Amino acid sequence: MPDKHLSTQFDSELNTVSSRVMEMGGLVESQIRQAIYALSQFSLEVADQVTETEQRVNAMEIDIDRELSSIIARRQPTARDLRLLIAISKTTANLERVGDEANKIARMVKSIIERGEIRGLPSSDLRVAADLASSLMRRALDAFARLDVSAAVAILKEDDLIDREFDGFVRKLVTYMMEDPRTISASLDLLFLAKAIERIGDHAKNIAEFIIYIVKGADVRHTSMDEIESAVR
């Protein structure tokens, strides 16, 4: 990922920590897939697997942060190298939070199964948003591995798709609750699930912003798409 340095040892350290981030990303992607499957099939077994993976993701975040602190202390990097290390730290934090969201989905799926409150509600509609969020995260990790600014910008533009799916799903749930108050409890559970899925998309967007920060040195958080496109030209 990073450019070559005079110190081959420094290059090796950067490549190692970058590879660890991608390994962590692979684990988180697995969590998302498991959570989506548990949701679509209402599988207790797969929901438990998400929780088991969460422990590994948390351990990896700690290990990567420790390695980053060591590199910064020993190498005292500047310019793009420092931006890269800062962005890696922020990316691992976002990946850990994606794992948290997947775990929330798994826990809620287990709760819904145990209460048997899912019948008659549009739970299958969540699959569209979940697939979008999963795809966005996969593409964000791929763009991060290649430091692909164009791909990062495309991800930022597409995050709105998940937001629109979320808004449409909320409107549908409100209709269900108004028509039959007995569905309120289960509908709120589904709303919780939808929000977790939306947050996965938000974290993918964050990772895309870090890519632009590494390559262009521009902090594009909380800026308009016009400003982002201007920054990457």
FENHU-V466740 format. One record per pair of residues at least 24 apart in sequence whose C-alpha atoms are under 6 Angstrom apart, sorted by the first residue. I is the first residue (numbers start at 1). J is the second residue. D is the distance in whole Angstrom. If there is no record, write none. Layout:
I | J | D
I | J | D
This chain:
28 | 99 | 6
32 | 102 | 6
35 | 102 | 6
35 | 106 | 6
39 | 109 | 6
44 | 110 | 6
47 | 106 | 5
50 | 103 | 6
51 | 103 | 6
61 | 92 | 6
83 | 214 | 5
84 | 214 | 5
87 | 210 | 6
91 | 207 | 6
94 | 203 | 6
98 | 200 | 5
101 | 196 | 5
105 | 193 | 6
117 | 186 | 6
129 | 162 | 6
129 | 165 | 6
130 | 197 | 6
133 | 200 | 6
133 | 201 | 5
137 | 204 | 5
140 | 204 | 6
140 | 208 | 6
147 | 211 | 6
149 | 212 | 6
152 | 208 | 5
156 | 205 | 6
